[in-house]
Structures are given as structure tokens and as C-alpha cells.
């Protein structure tokens, strides 16, 4: 099994070679600006690592992994807009709407989502596309809850807004490896713990969410517990999952 850094290299190479629809014209510059903004590529690497752990090849899962990353990037472009989080910077440089204008940013986000589904539909069965569609709907529902009921159930918001795309990353990896649906739940349980861990770590780093509501110490405790549960879920799978374990450790080590 390849390590996360090697899988990350595969993702970067695939995204760099990715041919976008020619009809997009100049909008491709906006899409590339957001897609090439950096980041750890945790979700697509998780997808590839899952495929390898489940007995498939990372190369077979590259379209699915790229699709997951495009959906994630779409969500960031739209989240940064003035109507939502109103963030002027993303990863140390101007957000898409600041750099190119709100209209171009909205359209670039839409196009990224469309391109994600074009990739997902490149598989012989609709399973990857269905997985991604359900996750995207859940992610959008979580964002809606966040903006309309921010003082509500943080765990429920995070399960949708963050957790659904993490589960989809694992799910798309499982479909790529042809794992039957009836055998997927233990893997998905692991994915949900990784999603919870990732969001809690972000809360600690940003001073938001659980850290803002319950304090830094409590948020760190919850993150530690999520990491312990994620590792336990991996052990239950009884597969060679060193790359998945390394991903968990990398996320947890951020705090």
C-alpha cells in the first residue's frame, strides 16, 4: 500500500492533467485558480487509500477522487461568498469572488460541480455518481442548517456539512474497488469518525464551532476521542490499512 504522500502526488498529477469541458472557455481560469490553491487533498487521498486497502488500484479510483475534490472545491468557492461566510481570503490569497468577482465565482463553483459529476459518471455503474450526489445534497443541507440555525445542534450540522463528503470519499473508494454494498458499513463507520475528527481539529485551529461553544480543552478532548474511535474502526476492518491510519494520524497531529 502506498503512503499518503505518494497518493497525494497521484492526485496532484491527475488534477493538473484534468481536461475540463471546452465550452467553459475563460471560466476555466477561475476554476483552476481555486482548484490549484493548495491544501492537503485529504478527501481524494482518503478515497485512493480506501481503494487500495479494499483490494483495488489507486489508478482506477483517480476519477472518483478528483470528483470528490472538485465537489469540495465548489463548496469552498460558494462558502466564501458574501452571502455565506464572506471570506476575503482562502489559503493565503484572495478568494475567488475577490479575485474575479461574485458572478464569476458563482459560475465557477457551478462548473466545478458539473465537472465532478462528469467524472463520477465515467464509471460503468452509477454508484460513484449516486454516492457523490447524496453527499453533495447532505453537505448543502448542513450549510443551510449552519446559516439558518447556527445555535442548534453542532454535531448534526457537522455530520452533514463535513461528514457526508468524508463518507463519500471512502464510499467512492469502495465502489471503485467493487466492494459490495452489504460489506461497506464498517468502512463507512470509520469515515464518519474521520469526518468528525477533521471538523473538531478545524474548530480548535479556527476557534469556531465546538471550540467556541465549549472551549478549546473540551474540543481537543472530543478530537482525541474521535481519533481513538477512528483507529479502532480501522482495526475492526482487518485489512492492511497503514495509509488510512497515517491519514488519521496526520489529521490528529494538526493540533
C-alpha positions, 0 to 999 in steps of 0.5 A, a space after each residue: 500500500 502506498 503512503 499518503 504522500 505518494 497518493 497525494 502526488 497521484 492526485 496532484 498529477 491527475 488534477 493538473 492533467 484534468 481536461 475540463 469541458 471546452 465550452 467553459 472557455 475563460 471560466 476555466 481560469 477561475 476554476 483552476 485558480 481555486 482548484 490549484 490553491 493548495 491544501 492537503 487533498 485529504 478527501 481524494 487521498 482518503 478515497 485512493 487509500 480506501 481503494 487500495 486497502 479494499 483490494 483495488 488500484 489507486 489508478 482506477 479510483 483517480 476519477 472518483 477522487 478528483 470528483 470528490 475534490 472538485 465537489 469540495 472545491 465548489 463548496 469552498 468557492 460558494 462558502 466564501 461568498 458574501 452571502 455565506 461566510 464572506 471570506 476575503 481570503 482562502 489559503 493565503 490569497 484572495 478568494 475567488 469572488 475577490 479575485 474575479 468577482 461574485 458572478 464569476 465565482 458563482 459560475 465557477 463553483 457551478 462548473 466545478 460541480 458539473 465537472 465532478 459529476 462528469 467524472 463520477 459518471 465515467 464509471 460503468 455503474 452509477 454508484 460513484 455518481 449516486 454516492 457523490 450526489 447524496 453527499 453533495 445534497 447532505 453537505 448543502 443541507 448542513 450549510 443551510 442548517 449552519 446559516 439558518 440555525 447556527 445555535 442548534 445542534 453542532 454535531 448534526 450540522 457537522 455530520 452533514 456539512 463535513 461528514 457526508 463528503 468524508 463518507 463519500 470519499 471512502 464510499 467512492 473508494 469502495 465502489 471503485 474497488 467493487 466492494 459490495 454494498 452489504 460489506 461497506 458499513 464498517 468502512 463507512 463507520 470509520 469515515 464518519 469518525 474521520 469526518 468528525 475528527 477533521 471538523 473538531 481539529 478545524 474548530 480548535 485551529 479556527 476557534 469556531 464551532 465546538 471550540 467556541 461553544 465549549 472551549 478549546 480543552 473540551 474540543 481537543 478532548 472530543 478530537 482525541 476521542 474521535 481519533 481513538 474511535 477512528 483507529 479502532 474502526 480501522 482495526 475492526 476492518 482487518 485489512 492492511 490499512 497503514 495509509 488510512 491510519 497515517 491519514 488519521 494520524 496526520 489529521 490528529 497531529 494538526 493540533 
